[in-house]
Amino acid sequence: MPYRFPSEPLIAPQLRRSTLVTGILSLMALVAFALATTSPVEAAKLDTSVSRDDALSCKPVITGVATSPYDRQARSKATYSWLSKVESEYGRSYVDVNLTRNTSWLCGRAGKTVTCRVAAEPCRFAM
């Protein structure tokens, strides 16, 4: 028999309103205290964090091309083609579509066929 979630899985709806208000106000006071006790020097150190682009190691552009009778399927196949080429060229650590630079798409229809071309620089986090 499959597990069934209770109708009210959270404890908050079952608490008194005064208890909820007290908890929320206590949490707000704790956050305000933490912000007030942070010195300007510590705050400046927090602002000098490394950006995402500085932490990426990227390779030259790889292109994936695919055709299909449908737009969405052509884009999906082109993405898969790109991923396959990246993995064979640079290894699995560069296979992440969320970590790319200079990504471009070009899709067009010729008759009943849609052709899509995706080009992007594959990247990975350099740690």
N, C-alpha and C positions, 0 to 999 in steps of 0.2 A: 504494500500500500504506500503510495507516495506521501512524502512529508507535506503537511499543510501548514502554512504560516498562520499565526493567530491574527485575528482581525485588527488588533491594535498592538503591533510589535513594540512600540516605544513606550517607555514609562512616563514620559512627559504628559500625555493626555490624562493620566490617572492621578496626577498630583494636584494639590490645591493651587488655586491662583496665587495666593500669597507666597507659597513655597517657590513657585516658578519665578515670580517677580524678585524675590530675595536672591535666588540663584543667579539671575541675569544681572542684577545690580552688583552682586559680588564679583562676577566675572568682568564686568565693565571696570570696576574699581581696580582689579588686579592688572588689567591691561593698561589703564591710565598710570598706575604706579610704575609698571615696567618701562613705559615710555618716558616718564618723568625722571627716572633714575639713570637713563642712558646719557652719558656725557657727550658733549659736542665732538670730542676727539673720537670716541667710539662710533658715533653716528657717521663721521667722515670716513672712517675705515669701512663701514658697511656700504657706503656709496661707491667705493672704488672696486666693485666686484668685476669679475671677468665677464665680458659679453659672450653670448652663444657663438657668434661668428669667430671670435678669437680662439675658441676652444675646438673649432672644427679643422680637420685635415681633409682637404679636397683633392680629387684627381681630375684630369682633363675630361671634357664632355664626352658622354656616351649617347648614342642615338638608338632608339628602338622604333621599328616600323611594323605595322600590321594592317591587314585589310579584313573587312567583314561587311555583311549587308546592313548591319545596324550600328549606329553611332556609339552607343555605350559599349558594345562588344568590341568595336575597333579600338576604342580608348583602352579598354581593359587588356586586350591582347598586346597593344603597343607597350603598355606599362610592364606586362610580363616579359616581353622581349627585352626591354631595357634592364629589368632586374636580372634576367638570365645572363646578359652580356656583362653587366657589372660584376656579378659573382664569378664568372669565368675569367674576367680580366684582372680584377683587384681583390677578390676574395669575399667571403660572407660578411666580413665586418663593415663593408661599404654598402651592403644591401639594406637600405632604409629610405623609402620615398619621402619621409618626413625630414630627412637630413640631406637636402640637396640645395644647390645654388644655381642660379641662372636657368631655371626650368622654363622650357617653352613647348607649347603644343601647336601642331598644325594639322587640322583634319579637313578633308575635302571629299566631296562626292563626285564620282565619275560613273554615270549610269546608275546601276543598282548597287554599286560597291562604294563603301566608305573607306578611305585610307587615312590612317593617323600616324603621325610622326611625333615622338617625344624626345627631347634632347635636354640633358641636365648634367651637371657636375656632381658625381656621387661623393658624399662626405661621410666622415665618421668622427666621433669625439676623440680628440687627441689628449690622452691623459698621461 
